[in-house]
Amino acid sequence: MANRLVILSDMWGSKKGLWITSYLGYLQQYYDITFYDCQHLANISLEVNSPENIHKEFIDGGVETAVAHLLKKETVPSHYLAFGIGGNIAWKAALKGLPLKSLYSVSSNRLRLESERPKANVQLLYGQNDEFRPSDTWSDQIGVDVEVVKGFGHELYTDEKIISKVCLDLLAKVMQKQHVA
């Protein structure tokens, strides 16, 4: 049986998510994938899709709405790959009982505000030039390793080199389990 992977978009959802097809191309032969557009999960529908408006909608109740919807939809233990606000949604849902086997979160800046971590394998990836990435103090206090990639900013997950790296990291986990079994 294939490993189940739930992918959560960034705040843009499918609107600016052509890069997501690269992840799907790499991973779909090894995982049974479910994809969620975080704007849909959060019931966000805006006339003006500016970064400020979208961010405000998520902060003003959208994250909580998305967490509630994810908890209703996902009842099977799964691996999660999340980008930006999607990582924050998966993290908060895991703390409320989402059956999470692992979380690989890329550029999830709002995690720096969390004081508790999910009881699962958590892998965090940020660009060195992302001004809102969590501090080393935060990662030490919460007990999670943060990998920082030199020369990249917040949207590093849209770069083909990073897409390849993230997918290889995830596939290495699948291959390890197959060799152990």
C-alpha positions as CSV (number, residue, x, y, z in Angstrom):
1,M,0.0,0.0,0.0
2,A,1.3,3.4,-0.9
3,N,2.1,5.9,1.8
4,R,-0.5,8.7,2.0
5,L,0.8,12.3,1.6
6,V,-1.4,15.3,2.2
7,I,-0.2,18.5,0.6
8,L,-1.3,21.9,1.8
9,S,-0.8,24.9,-0.4
10,D,0.6,28.3,0.6
11,M,-1.7,31.3,1.1
12,W,-2.2,31.7,-2.7
13,G,-3.7,28.2,-3.0
14,S,-4.0,27.1,-6.6
15,K,-4.1,30.7,-8.0
16,K,-0.3,31.0,-8.2
17,G,0.5,27.4,-7.6
18,L,1.9,26.1,-10.9
19,W,5.0,25.1,-9.0
20,I,2.9,22.5,-7.2
21,T,2.7,20.4,-10.3
22,S,6.4,19.8,-10.1
23,Y,6.0,18.3,-6.6
24,L,3.1,16.2,-7.8
25,G,5.2,14.9,-10.7
26,Y,8.0,13.8,-8.5
27,L,5.9,12.3,-5.7
28,Q,2.7,10.8,-7.2
29,Q,4.3,7.5,-8.1
30,Y,5.5,6.9,-4.5
31,Y,2.6,8.4,-2.6
32,D,-1.2,8.4,-2.6
33,I,-1.6,12.2,-2.7
34,T,-4.4,14.4,-1.5
35,F,-4.0,18.2,-2.2
36,Y,-5.7,21.0,-0.4
37,D,-5.9,24.6,-1.5
38,C,-5.6,26.5,1.8
39,Q,-7.9,29.3,0.5
40,H,-10.6,26.8,0.0
41,L,-10.0,25.1,3.3
42,A,-10.3,28.5,5.0
43,N,-13.4,29.7,3.0
44,I,-11.5,32.7,1.7
45,S,-12.9,34.3,-1.4
46,L,-11.6,37.8,-2.1
47,E,-12.3,40.4,-4.8
48,V,-8.8,41.8,-4.4
49,N,-6.1,39.1,-4.1
50,S,-3.3,41.2,-2.6
51,P,-0.9,39.5,-0.3
52,E,-2.1,41.9,2.5
53,N,-5.7,41.0,2.0
54,I,-5.1,37.2,1.9
55,H,-2.8,37.3,4.9
56,K,-5.4,39.3,6.9
57,E,-8.2,36.8,6.0
58,F,-6.0,33.9,7.3
59,I,-5.1,35.7,10.5
60,D,-8.7,36.9,11.1
61,G,-10.2,33.4,11.5
62,G,-9.1,31.7,8.2
63,V,-6.5,29.5,9.9
64,E,-9.0,28.3,12.5
65,T,-11.6,27.6,9.8
66,A,-9.0,25.7,7.7
67,V,-7.9,23.7,10.8
68,A,-11.5,22.7,11.5
69,H,-12.1,21.6,7.9
70,L,-8.9,19.7,7.8
71,L,-9.8,17.8,11.0
72,K,-13.1,16.8,9.5
73,K,-11.7,15.7,6.2
74,E,-8.5,13.9,7.4
75,T,-9.0,10.9,9.7
76,V,-6.3,8.6,8.4
77,P,-2.7,8.9,9.7
78,S,-0.8,10.5,6.9
79,H,2.4,12.3,6.0
80,Y,2.1,16.0,5.4
81,L,3.9,18.4,3.0
82,A,2.9,22.0,3.6
83,F,4.0,25.4,2.3
84,G,3.7,28.8,4.0
85,I,0.3,29.1,5.8
86,G,-0.4,25.4,5.1
87,G,2.4,24.4,7.5
88,N,0.7,26.5,10.2
89,I,-2.6,24.9,9.5
90,A,-1.2,21.4,9.6
91,W,0.7,22.2,12.9
92,K,-2.3,23.6,14.6
93,A,-4.5,20.7,13.4
94,A,-2.0,18.2,14.7
95,L,-2.1,19.8,18.1
96,K,-5.9,19.3,18.0
97,G,-5.7,15.6,17.1
98,L,-5.0,15.4,13.3
99,P,-3.5,12.0,12.8
100,L,-0.1,13.2,11.5
101,K,2.7,10.7,10.9
102,S,5.2,13.4,9.8
103,L,5.2,17.1,8.7
104,Y,7.6,18.6,6.2
105,S,6.9,22.3,6.2
106,V,8.5,24.8,3.9
107,S,8.5,28.6,4.7
108,S,5.9,28.4,7.4
109,N,6.7,31.7,9.1
110,R,3.9,31.8,11.6
111,L,5.2,28.7,13.3
112,R,7.6,31.1,15.1
113,L,4.6,32.1,17.2
114,E,3.8,28.5,18.4
115,S,4.8,27.3,21.9
116,E,4.0,23.6,21.5
117,R,5.0,21.1,18.8
118,P,3.1,18.2,17.3
119,K,4.0,14.7,18.5
120,A,5.3,13.6,15.1
121,N,8.5,13.8,13.1
122,V,8.7,17.5,12.0
123,Q,11.1,18.8,9.4
124,L,11.2,22.6,8.7
125,L,12.9,24.3,5.8
126,Y,13.4,28.0,5.3
127,G,15.4,30.3,3.0
128,Q,18.3,32.2,4.7
129,N,16.9,35.5,3.4
130,D,13.4,34.9,4.8
131,E,13.1,37.7,7.4
132,F,10.2,36.0,9.3
133,R,11.7,32.5,9.7
134,P,11.8,31.2,13.3
135,S,14.9,32.0,15.4
136,D,17.4,29.4,16.6
137,T,16.2,30.2,20.1
138,W,12.6,29.2,19.1
139,S,13.7,25.9,17.4
140,D,15.8,25.0,20.5
141,Q,12.9,25.8,22.9
142,I,10.3,23.9,20.9
143,G,12.6,21.0,20.1
144,V,12.6,21.0,16.3
145,D,15.4,21.2,13.8
146,V,15.2,24.0,11.2
147,E,17.1,23.7,8.0
148,V,18.1,26.9,6.4
149,V,19.1,27.2,2.7
150,K,21.6,29.9,1.8
151,G,20.7,32.4,-0.9
152,F,17.0,31.9,-0.9
153,G,14.0,33.9,0.5
154,H,10.5,33.1,1.5
155,E,9.3,31.6,-1.8
156,L,12.2,29.1,-2.1
157,Y,9.7,26.3,-2.5
158,T,8.9,27.5,-6.0
159,D,12.5,27.0,-7.2
160,E,13.2,23.8,-9.1
161,K,16.4,23.1,-7.0
162,I,14.4,23.3,-3.8
163,I,11.5,21.3,-5.3
164,S,14.0,18.5,-6.2
165,K,15.6,18.7,-2.7
166,V,12.3,18.5,-0.8
167,C,11.0,15.6,-3.0
168,L,14.3,13.7,-2.6
169,D,14.0,14.2,1.2
170,L,10.5,12.8,1.2
171,L,11.4,9.9,-1.1
172,A,14.3,9.0,1.0
173,K,11.9,8.3,3.9
174,V,9.8,6.1,1.7
175,M,12.8,4.1,0.4
176,Q,14.1,3.6,4.0
177,K,10.8,2.1,5.0
178,Q,10.7,-0.2,2.0
179,H,14.2,-1.5,2.8
180,V,13.4,-2.0,6.5
181,A,10.1,-3.9,5.7
